[in-house]
Structure formats: C-alpha cells, structure tokens
Amino acid sequence: MSTSSTAGSLHLERISHSYGSHQVLHDVTLTCPAGTSTAIVGPSGSGKTSLLRIVAGFLRPDAGTVQLDGVDITATPAHRRSIGLVAQDGGLFPHLSVGGNVSFGLPRSQRTRERVAELLELVSLPPEYASRRPDQLSGGQQQRVALARALGRSPQIILLDEPFSALDAGLRERTRKAVQRVLRSTGTTALLVTHDQDEALSFADTVAVLQEGTLRQAGAPEDIYGLPADIGTAQFLGEAVVLDSYVSKGSAECSLGTVPLRNMAPTGFANLLLRPEQIAVKAPGHGVLGLVLDADYFGHDTTALVRIHGREEEVRVRQLNAEPLEVGETVGLQVTGTGVAYPP
C-alpha cells in the first residue's frame, strides 16, 4: 500500500481576526502552491498561531476566506478538512504504542501492521518501533511519529506548529532535514509556523513575514533575506548593518566607500542595508580603517563590532572560519556584493 501525494493548494484571502478589541490579524492574503512548503515567521504576538488555527479550522476568522484547491472551506469543521497537523510537542497519546498512535485516525481497513510499518519507514524509523511507547523515543523520533500519523490519511496539506522548537540545536537541525526530505519525497504541501528565522529560511520554498498581524513580505528565502521590504523586516530576519548614505546613479556612497545597489533608489539621502557577512576584514591599509570594540568567537565564525575610523558609526562584521579578532585591534574593512537603499 503506497502513500501517494494528494497535495492541495492553499489560498488565504484577506483574513482578519480580533480577540475582543485587540485585532491580531489584518487583511492577510497568502498563497501556498500545491507540493511546496511555506514558512510563516514572526515574533511572539505577531498572529502566526491564530492564522494556523484558522487554516486548521479551530478558529473562524472575522473576515476573509480559506480556500483549499479553490474550494472555500472557511466554514468547514476541522475534522472535515483534509489537513494534517503536527503540534509543537508532537501531540502523541502517551497511553498508546507508537503503532497505535500512527494508526489512530486511519480507516479501519488500513489499521494493519503493514501500513504502520510503511508509514514508519517513510519517516526513517524502523518498523520495530511500533511496539514502543512514546516516552521510549527521543524528541526527534516523537516528532517523526507525529508526522507519520499526520501523513497516514494522505491530507492535502500538513500544518507544522513550531514542531522543532523543543529540541536541542543538533537534534533540531537533523529532525528538520528529515521532515523536509519526507515532505519533498511525498510532494506534500506544508505550512510551517515558526519564530526561528534560520529555520524558516532553510526549510521553506516560500517565507512569509508576519509582524503585528500584518503580512509584511512573502517570497523565496533568498529574496526575503537579500531584498527585504523594509529595514524592520531586514532586522527581524537577521543581523543588519544600516548606514547613512547618498544614492546616485545606482550606487550608494557611505562611510565604507561606494556600494553598488541591487534595488532601484532615487537620488538623495538613504539608509543603506548591508549584512555583517558582506563586510570583509582586511589588514590595515586595505579598505576603510576601523577599531575593534568587541569580538566573539563561535568556532564556525567570528563576529566583531567595529567603529569606523573618524566616524561615530559602528558596524557588525562576520567572518567564517577565521581567527578571533582582538579588542583594540585596527583592521581594514571592505564591502563585498551589493546593498539595498531605503528612504531615510
């Protein structure tokens, strides 16, 4: 018995919702194409969990529609929607075995040892795990069991509610990649909700940034990170270096020199956005001089706060596989790549 894809396209049209006088979602429109993964990322209180509950059918929006494959399911009860859910803690039943959890919700004719084994193998777990209890599994294994259970009914879309947040860093990355492989191999449409920017950027085909209940931007991860809609979005998605500049003929003149722009910007004063990894650290005499004010060594990379010589501006720099910088050290700074200019 195979687990075939029944992937559906999800479309949210002008979703708004309030709790009393507090509006948590403002006119949110978003499309998740069939067979792709979309990550909704935002800080606590941004409305992302409310949006997920609306998609799942646990919450009715004040305005707007939820459409699955073009069909309006806004008023459809949760149990009648072809949607699977993987909760933050997995949501496994502690009194049932792994096999019992996986088969829960399956049609009676499919509650077989062979079907359970097939679903466990789909998420890279041995069939022998079917007899174990959930508390005999690691956190990552429990999340895989939860995914197997959600996939068992061949839903049109899978909802992932911060499913990796309770795991430690190493296990979180391994589990995320395992889930990603399963979703891609089955062609399942997935909607992930997370507050972790790195997780959103590395997991999804599309990243949607939700702030204060408003969808600020949605697009491919490289576009969201490299060409954010505004400075606030840029700063939420990762460390940002923002410098005063003057734009003319496709370049910005700033304290680090002349930087070509990747966006169209009018002539005049502007805020120039760079990322710390774009500022290369050189020996004095190469580029603009700077004084190291603070430095941190993480093994895989080194970060430092550097004050630009003769200026009050300070920039954060990041170097991969580099020796740690010394506080008080004088260095040269050079910009690589292009920047993005925004109105001041």
C-alpha positions in Angstrom: 0.0 0.0 0.0 1.6 3.3 -1.1 1.5 6.7 0.4 0.6 8.9 -2.6 0.5 12.6 -2.7 -2.8 14.4 -2.7 -1.2 17.8 -2.3 -3.6 20.7 -2.5 -3.0 24.4 -3.0 -3.9 26.7 -0.1 -5.1 30.3 -0.5 -5.9 32.7 2.3 -7.8 35.8 1.1 -7.9 38.9 3.3 -8.0 37.1 6.6 -8.7 39.4 9.6 -9.4 38.4 13.2 -9.7 40.0 16.6 -9.9 38.9 20.2 -12.3 41.4 21.7 -11.0 44.8 20.9 -7.5 43.5 20.0 -7.0 42.8 16.3 -4.4 40.1 15.8 -4.7 39.7 12.0 -5.1 42.4 9.5 -6.2 41.6 5.9 -3.7 38.7 5.4 -3.6 37.3 1.8 -1.2 34.4 1.1 -1.0 31.5 -1.4 0.8 28.2 -0.8 1.1 26.3 -4.2 0.5 22.6 -4.2 3.5 20.5 -3.4 5.5 23.4 -1.9 6.5 24.4 1.7 5.7 27.8 3.1 7.0 29.2 6.4 5.2 31.9 8.3 7.8 33.5 10.5 7.2 36.3 13.1 7.9 37.2 16.7 5.7 36.3 19.6 2.3 38.0 19.3 2.6 38.5 15.6 -0.6 36.5 14.9 1.0 33.4 13.3 -0.6 30.9 15.6 -4.0 32.4 15.2 -3.5 32.2 11.4 -2.6 28.5 11.7 -5.6 27.8 13.8 -7.8 29.5 11.2 -6.3 27.3 8.5 -6.8 24.2 10.7 -10.4 25.1 11.3 -10.1 25.6 15.1 -10.8 29.3 14.7 -13.3 31.1 12.5 -11.9 34.4 11.1 -13.9 37.7 11.5 -13.3 38.3 7.8 -11.8 36.6 4.7 -11.8 33.1 3.3 -9.7 29.9 3.5 -9.6 28.1 0.2 -8.2 24.6 -0.5 -7.8 23.7 -4.2 -10.2 26.6 -5.0 -12.9 25.4 -2.6 -14.0 27.7 0.2 -13.5 25.8 3.5 -13.8 28.7 5.9 -17.0 27.3 7.5 -15.9 23.6 7.2 -15.4 22.0 10.6 -11.8 21.0 11.4 -12.5 17.2 11.2 -13.9 17.5 7.7 -10.9 19.3 6.3 -8.2 17.3 4.5 -5.5 18.8 6.7 -2.9 17.1 8.9 -1.3 18.8 12.0 2.0 18.2 13.7 2.0 20.1 17.0 4.9 21.6 18.9 5.1 18.7 21.3 4.1 16.1 18.8 0.8 15.5 20.5 1.3 11.7 20.8 -1.1 9.8 23.0 1.0 8.5 26.0 -1.2 5.5 26.6 -0.9 4.2 23.1 2.0 2.5 21.5 3.9 4.1 18.6 1.9 1.8 16.2 -1.4 2.8 18.0 -0.5 6.5 17.5 0.4 6.1 13.8 -2.8 4.1 13.1 -5.0 6.5 15.0 -7.5 8.1 12.6 -6.8 5.7 9.8 -9.8 4.0 8.2 -10.3 0.6 9.9 -9.3 -1.3 6.8 -5.8 0.4 6.9 -5.1 -0.2 10.6 -2.7 -3.0 9.8 0.9 -3.9 10.8 2.0 -3.5 7.2 0.5 0.0 6.9 2.1 1.2 10.2 5.4 -0.2 9.1 5.2 1.6 5.8 4.5 4.9 7.5 7.3 4.5 10.0 9.7 3.6 7.2 8.5 6.8 5.4 9.8 8.9 8.2 13.0 6.8 8.6 12.0 4.8 11.7 12.4 1.0 12.0 9.1 -0.9 11.9 10.1 -2.5 15.2 9.4 0.9 16.9 5.7 0.2 16.5 5.6 -1.7 19.8 7.4 1.1 21.8 5.8 3.7 24.0 6.2 7.4 23.1 8.3 8.0 26.2 10.8 5.5 25.0 11.6 7.7 22.0 13.8 10.8 21.7 12.1 14.2 21.0 13.1 14.0 17.3 11.7 10.5 17.0 8.4 11.5 18.6 8.1 14.3 16.0 8.7 11.8 13.2 5.9 9.6 14.6 3.6 12.6 14.7 4.5 13.3 11.1 3.8 9.7 10.1 0.4 9.9 11.8 -0.4 13.1 10.0 0.6 11.7 6.6 -1.3 8.4 7.1 -4.6 9.9 5.9 -3.0 11.4 2.8 -4.0 15.0 3.7 -4.0 17.8 1.1 -1.8 19.9 3.4 0.3 19.4 6.5 0.4 22.1 9.2 3.6 22.3 11.3 3.2 24.3 14.5 6.7 25.1 15.7 7.5 21.3 15.7 11.2 21.6 16.3 11.3 24.3 18.9 11.5 22.0 21.9 14.5 20.1 20.5 18.2 20.9 21.2 20.1 22.6 18.4 21.8 19.5 16.8 18.6 17.3 17.0 16.5 20.2 15.8 18.5 20.5 12.6 18.6 16.8 11.9 14.9 16.4 12.6 14.1 19.4 10.4 16.0 18.0 7.5 14.4 14.6 7.9 10.9 16.1 7.9 11.9 18.2 4.9 13.0 15.1 3.0 9.8 13.3 3.7 7.6 16.2 2.6 9.5 16.6 -0.6 9.6 12.9 -1.4 5.8 12.7 -1.0 5.1 16.0 -2.7 3.1 17.2 0.3 2.0 20.8 0.7 3.3 22.1 4.0 2.7 25.2 6.1 5.2 25.8 8.9 4.8 28.3 11.7 7.9 29.4 13.5 9.6 32.3 15.3 13.1 31.0 14.2 14.3 32.9 11.2 17.1 30.5 10.3 14.6 27.6 10.4 12.2 29.4 8.1 14.9 30.4 5.6 16.4 26.9 5.4 13.1 24.9 5.4 10.7 26.5 3.1 10.2 27.3 -0.6 8.4 30.5 0.4 8.9 32.6 3.5 6.1 34.9 4.7 7.0 37.5 7.3 4.2 38.4 9.7 4.5 41.3 12.1 1.8 42.8 14.3 -0.8 40.8 12.4 0.2 42.2 9.0 1.9 40.2 6.2 5.0 42.4 5.5 6.5 40.3 2.7 6.4 36.9 1.1 8.8 35.3 -1.4 11.7 33.0 -1.9 14.1 32.8 1.1 17.0 34.4 -0.8 14.8 37.3 -1.9 13.3 37.9 1.6 16.8 37.9 3.1 18.6 39.7 0.3 15.9 42.3 -0.6 13.7 42.8 2.4 10.6 45.1 2.1 11.9 47.5 4.7 14.5 48.0 7.4 12.3 46.4 10.1 11.9 43.2 8.1 15.6 43.1 7.4 16.4 43.4 11.1 13.9 40.7 12.1 15.3 38.2 9.6 19.0 38.6 10.7 21.7 41.0 11.8 21.6 44.1 9.7 24.1 46.9 9.2 22.4 50.2 8.4 24.5 53.2 7.3 23.7 56.7 6.3 24.4 57.1 2.6 23.8 59.2 -0.5 22.5 57.5 -3.6 23.4 58.4 -7.1 23.5 56.5 -10.4 22.8 53.1 -8.9 25.4 53.3 -6.1 25.4 54.5 -2.5 28.2 56.5 -1.0 28.7 55.7 2.7 31.4 55.6 5.4 32.6 52.2 3.9 33.0 53.6 0.4 30.9 53.3 -2.7 28.5 50.3 -2.7 26.5 49.2 -5.8 22.8 48.8 -5.2 20.6 45.8 -6.0 17.4 47.9 -5.9 16.3 51.0 -7.7 16.5 54.0 -5.5 16.1 57.7 -6.2 19.0 60.2 -6.0 19.4 61.6 -2.5 20.0 60.6 1.1 19.1 57.0 2.1 19.6 54.3 4.6 21.9 51.6 3.2 21.4 48.0 4.3 24.2 45.5 4.4 24.6 42.2 6.1 27.6 41.5 8.5 29.0 38.8 6.3 29.3 41.3 3.4 31.9 43.4 5.3 35.3 41.7 4.8 38.0 42.2 7.4 41.4 43.0 5.9 44.8 44.1 7.1 45.2 47.9 7.8 45.8 49.7 4.5 43.2 47.8 2.7 39.8 49.4 2.7 38.5 51.7 5.4 40.2 51.7 8.8 38.2 50.5 11.8 38.8 49.8 15.5 37.6 46.6 17.0 35.3 47.4 20.0 34.0 43.9 20.8 34.6 40.4 19.4 33.0 36.9 19.8 34.4 33.6 18.7 31.9 30.8 17.9 34.2 28.3 16.2 32.4 28.2 12.8 32.5 32.0 12.6 33.7 35.1 14.3 31.8 38.3 14.9 33.0 41.7 15.9 31.7 45.3 16.5 34.0 47.8 14.7 34.0 51.6 14.9 34.8 53.2 11.5 37.8 55.5 11.8 36.9 59.2 12.0 33.1 58.4 12.3 30.6 57.7 15.0 29.2 54.7 13.0 29.8 51.2 14.2 29.3 48.1 12.1 28.9 44.4 12.9 31.1 42.1 10.8 31.1 38.3 10.5 33.9 36.1 9.2 33.7 32.3 8.6 36.4 30.0 9.8 38.5 33.0 11.0 40.8 33.6 13.9 39.2 35.7 16.6 39.8 39.4 16.4 41.3 41.3 19.4 39.6 44.2 21.1 41.5 47.3 20.3 42.9 45.9 17.1 42.9 48.2 14.0 41.6 46.5 10.8 40.7 47.3 7.3 37.0 47.0 6.1 35.8 46.3 2.6 32.3 45.8 1.3 31.6 42.8 -0.9 28.5 42.4 -3.0 25.6 44.9 -3.2 23.5 46.8 -0.8 19.9 47.9 -0.5 18.8 51.5 -0.1 15.7 52.7 1.7 14.2 56.1 2.2 15.6 57.8 5.4 
